[in-house]
Amino acid sequence: MTNPLINDVNRSELANTLALHDFAITDYDLKGWVAYVVELFRKYGLEPTRMGISAPSLKSGKMKTYIREVKKLDIVDNTTFTGITLQATRRASDDSCWDDIFTVILSIRDEVGTCIIVLDNALVSFDSHIWGNITQSMANFFQPLYGYGFQRAFKKGPMFYPFGIIGSSGNVRISDQEENLITCWSNAYKKGKYSTGDLRDIYPLNVLSSAHNQRMVEGKPLFDWINADSNRGDLTKLSENLWSWWVRDEQIDLVRSALKPTGILLCAP
C-alpha cells in the first residue's frame, strides 16, 4: 500500500534517536501516551501510518495500519501490554524499515521497560531545547531512570541499537568493535549486569537520574564533577528526578576517559 498524499517527503540518511531505559512495570496511561505521540507526529507535518500492538490476549503483534490498530487500545488491559510501535512512513508505505521517517517504540520485556524515538534529522534537528522537551514529556509517562540521545544513519538501524541489536541493512558494514559494543549492551541490559546508575557509554545527550549522582568521580558526586568544569558538558534539571547532560562531540573522549576507571561505563570503547 502506498499513498502519495500521505507523508510525501524524502527521508534523509541521518536519524536522531532518543532511548529511555529502566522504568518500572505499572498501569501506564497508554491512550494518553499514544495521543501525545500522534500529536508529536503531526507537529512535524507527519501522519501515523503504521502501528503494532503486542499483548498476550492479541493473536499478532505485527505492524498494520494505524487506523486499524489504534482501536485495540480500547480492548486490551493496560497492564498486559508488552509493546507498542507507531510509525510515519513515506507515502504510507508498508515498508517499516526502508520508508520510516518517524518511529516510536514502547517495549516491555522481562520486566524491563524501554522507549525509543527515531526521527529524521532533516525534519527535526538534534537541538538541545527540542530534545530536552521531548525527553521531559516522555519521562512524564514512564519515569525512566536512564537514557541517551544520539545520531545514527538509518541504514545502521537506529531503532535497533538501543535494544543491543546490530540491525544494519543492505550492504552497510559496521566495525567489529562496534558490533562487540552493541552486543555488550544487549548482554548487560537484558541479563542483569546493568544496575540503575550505570551508563552504557557517553553520548551527545545523556539522561540521568539521582542514582547517577551517587557515583563518585575523582572524589566528587558525578553531578558536582560535571559542573566543576565547562569542558564536561552541560547538566540541566528536567524534572524532580531527571536531568539532561549534553556533551559536545569534542568533549566526549575526554569525559569517557575520565569515567572509565570508575566502572560506571558498561560498554565504552
N, C-alpha and C positions, 0 to 999 in steps of 0.2 A: 504494500500500500504506500502510495506517495500522494501528496497534495501540495502543488507548487505555491499555494496561497498561505500555507502554514509554516512559519519559521523559515522563510526564504532568505537565508543568509549563508554565506560561505564560511565554513569553520576554518579557523587559523590552525597553525601547527602546535600552539602552546596553550596549555591549560593551567589555571590557577586552582589549587586544591587546598581544602581545609579538612583535617581529620581530627575528630574529637573522640577520645577514648575514656575508658574507666568510669562508667556510670552504672548505678545500681539498677536492678530489675524492679520495676514498680508499675503502677497503673498510669501510664502516660496519657496526656491529652493528645492522642494521635490525630483526632479530627482537627484540633486547633493547630497542630504541627503541620499537617498536610495543607491546611488553608494558608498558613504562613508561607510554606514552600511555593505554592501556586502563585501567591501574591508576589513573591520574590521573582519567579519566572517572568511574570507579566511586567514587573518593574523594569526589567531589561528587555522588554519587547518580544518575549517568547511565550508560547503556549505549551502546556504539558501535553505530550502526545502518547507517551508510553508509561505504564505503571505495572508493578508486580507486587503482590502481597503474599507473604508466607505465614502460615499458621497451621497447627495440627488439624484443624477442622476443615481446611481447604484442600481440595484434591491436587491442585497445582499452584506453584508459585511463579510460573513463567510470566514473562513480560507480555502484556496485552495492551489494548488501547486504554488510555487514561479514563475515558468516559465510561468504559465498561467496568474497570477495576475499582474505581473510586467508590462505587456503590457498595462494595463489600465491607467498607468501614462500618456500615450500619448493622452488619450481621455477625461480626466477629468480636469476641471478648477482647478488650484491650490488653488484658494480662497474658494472652496466649500468642500474641504476635511474635514471630521470630525475624521478620524482615519486611521492609517496605522500600521500594525503589521508584522514584519518579524521574522521568527524562523529558527533555525537549529535544527532539531530533529534527534534523534538517528536512524540510518539506514533508513532515510527518512520516518519515521513513520508518520501516520496521527494523532496520539495522541499528541495534543499540550500541554497537561498538564503533562502527565506522562513521556514523552520522550523528552521534550525540554531541550536543552543544552545551547542555547544562544537565548534570546528573546529581541527584541527591539520594543517598542510601542510608537507611537505618538498619542495623544488623544486631540481633541479639543471639549470641551463640555461647553455650556453656556458661550462662550467667555473666557474660562479658558483653558490654554494650559499646558500639562504635557507630558514629555518624560521619558520613563523608559528603563533601560538596565539591563538585568539579565543574568549573565554569570557564568558558573560552576567554582567554586573555584579551582578545580583540573586542569583546563586548564589555568586559569589566576588568580594569587594570588591577594589578596587585598593590593596591593602595592601602596604607595602614588604617585610615579612617573607615573606608568601606568594609574591609575585612574585620576590623575591630567591632563594627556594628553587627555584622553577620554572626561573628563568634558570640557576641553577647546575647543576641536573640536566640540562637540555637541553644546556648547554655541555659537559658531560662526554661526550656522544655526538659532537658535531660540532666543538668547539673554534672557535667563531666569534670573529672579531676586531672585530665591531661589532654593535650592536643598539640598540633603543629600545622603550619601552613607552608606551602612550597609551590614552585612552578615545575612542570614536567611536560614533556612532549606527549600529545595524545597517543602517539604510536608506541610510547613506552608504558602505557597502561596506568595513568594516574589514579583511576578508580580502584585498581587492584593493589597498588603499592601500600596503602595503609593497612591492608589485611595481611601483608607479608607474602603476597603473590607476585611473581615476576611480571606476567601479563603483557609483555611486549608483543606487537603484532607485525605481520608482514615480514620484511627482511631486516627489521631493526634488530640490532645486536647490542647488548649491554655487556660490560666487562665482567669477568669472573668475580672480581672484588665486589661489584655492585650486587651481583646475584647472591653472593655469600651474605652480604649485609641485609638484603631483603629477607633471605631465609632466616637469618639471625633473629629478626623481629618476629617472624612467624612463630619461631620456637619460643621466644621469650614471652610474647603476649598471650599466646594460646596455651602454653604449657606451664604457666605459673612461675616463670623466672622473673617476670615483671612484678614490681611492687609499686604502689602509689608513692610518688615522689621521685621515681626513676625518669630518665629521659631516653628516648630512642637515639637521638643524635641532636645536633644543633641545627636549627632551620631558620630561615628568614623570620618566620613567625613561630613562636613557642607559646603555648597556652599552659599556664602554671596555676596550681592551687597552693593552699597554705602548706600542704605536705612537702612541697618542694623547698619551702623556706626553712624546713627543719634540717636540710642537708648543709653541711659545713664546707666552705671553700676558703682555704688559706686562713683558717681561724675565725671566719665570719659566716653567719647565715647567708644562704645563697642570694637573697634579695639585697642584703647590705653589700655583699660583694659586687653585685651588678651595679648598684647605684654609686659605688665608690669611684668608678672610672667611666667616663663617657664613651670610651672605646669598647665597652662591654655591652652596648646596646641600650635600648630604652624600655623601661618597665612601666606599664600603665595598669591601674586597677580597673577591672571591668565590672565586677560585682563583689558581693561580700566575700566570696571565696574563689575568685578567678582573676588572673592577671594576664595581660598580653606582654610578651617580651620580644621586641623586634630587634634583630641583629643584622646589620648590614653585611653584604657579601664579603667585603674586605675584612670584617671583624670575625667571621665565623671560624676560621682556622685558629686564630689566637684564643678565642673563647673555648673552642673544643680542646685545644692543648692544655689549657688551664684546668678544665674539668675532668679530663681523662683520669688523672691519678685519684680522684675522689670516688670512683666507682659508680657515679650517677649515670654515666652514659653506657647504654647497653650494647649499641650496635654502631658505634662510630668508626670510621676508617682510621 
